[in-house]
């Protein structure tokens, strides 16, 4: 009977939330009693719903009941404490398969509260008391429960490892420096932990900064998705209106433009969302890594910290978004303008302007994710096959090797007369138009004009109209064995750089960048132009007497 009464007393004075003796007991309206702090904490979690419940019977209360201390229960708890009665351990206080068990308990073992790095034993609350009560245990180091205490023991000397060898990057005991670690750079485990902890905090700061940066990037990208869609929708609407005026003649073209815009919109939105998803995934991984490092930073066991630190401290490669440059320009509005121009000049220039429309659509590029390359391998990613257009070649130029090589001849070639042909100057344009990012290389002997030009550059007339670099429709680098000179709009700019028989040309049409490089074992920038290109460009070559020039095969 006495045992049954004791069990009843335990149930009366135990809190069903913390399963311990009631502290500052309160009784809620349904009649159940709890520790004041326990029920407050429970109800704090229900504040958002504004409906408060009993953890046992689930009865709900609105508004939140006012808690008053139950003095009768409080007195009962104090009286029973004096008799030595304590609340019985609940089932969750016993060690399970995943818990660290007390090494002292017999029979069913309780969960360990702490592990001692000196005793190399794990203790429950009861068996841990001597460590708090006896001065003999004052210098013992208590840490969170650990099943790996034996990893703290030196396998050679059977001593606790309290030192760290920098030479071999491993934990050692105080006897190790006498033999196999003799003469090595050793410090205490605590000192090494302090140093690694500093590194850990730096890593966490870097992670947190990267998280903030990525979150900003994700928000910015989402805004651009909406802007691209709005611009695309407007372009489609305007284009359809203009094409409607062209009736049957432009019905097919209208459908083609709409399809191109939608295709480019889908492509650009897909690219943005792909990068957005990568950044969100990186944020998730960074947060997970930060949580792991945070947990590691709270590890009290120096050896465990040093054991786990190398694998957790490594950061994965970052998704490079430092060069994300959202263009604050119009997206598809240029398409509308091109279509309007086509409407006005349809009969004469339908074919040429249709090419311009297609190029304008495909040039929509929200993300300038790649800056100008730094190495030749980087430039070669943008290499393009360029051939010379025989219909533009001056009659003094002989084209060969699949129209990639041009040679100045003393006698005129039997070319037919065409409006596209240069008549007064030994020049030639490429067959292919250049938009987007392009890279090509020119091999030359003698002296050569390496240029880019609009298609509507004059083919006949005075030098300022026709010669590359002497007008505002072409940009030209003159190359000789002695010097380089850049020309644009008849303005001469001397250029210094190492001599080379090969020149690389990089064009980013959208960004308005044109760069010339001297190519040898290394690449040296000779001259860079930053401007705005209003039309597709064509590669141009100008040759003098005895000169041979070749567009190099790069693929």
Secondary structure, 3 states (H helix, E strand, C coil): CHHHHHHHHHHHHECCCCCCECCCEEECCCCCEEEHHHHHHHHHCCCCCCCEECCCCCCEECCCCCCCECHHHHHHHHHHHHCCCCCCCCHHHECCCCCCECCCCCCCCEECCEEECCCCEEECHHHHHHHHHCHHHCCCCEECCCCCHHHHECCCCCCECCEEECCCCEEECCCHHHCCCCCCCEEEHHHHHHHHHHHHHHHHHHHHHHHHHHHHHHHHHHHHHHHHHHHHHHHHHHHHHHHHHCHHHHHHHHHHHHHHHHHHHHHHHHHHHHHHHHHHHHHHHHHHHHHHHHHHHCCCCHHHHHHHHHHHHCCCCCCCCCCCCECCCCCCHHHHHHHHHHHHCHHHHHHHHHHHHHHHHHCCCCECCCCCCCCHHHHHCCECCCCECCCCCCCCEEEECCCCEEEECCCCCCCCCCCCCCCCCCEEEEEEEECCEEEEEEEEECEEEEEEEECCCCCCCCHHHHCCCCCCCEEEEEEECCCEEEEECCEEEEECCCCCCEEEEEEECCCCEEEEEEECCCEEEEEEEECCCCCCEEEEEEECCCCEEEECCCC
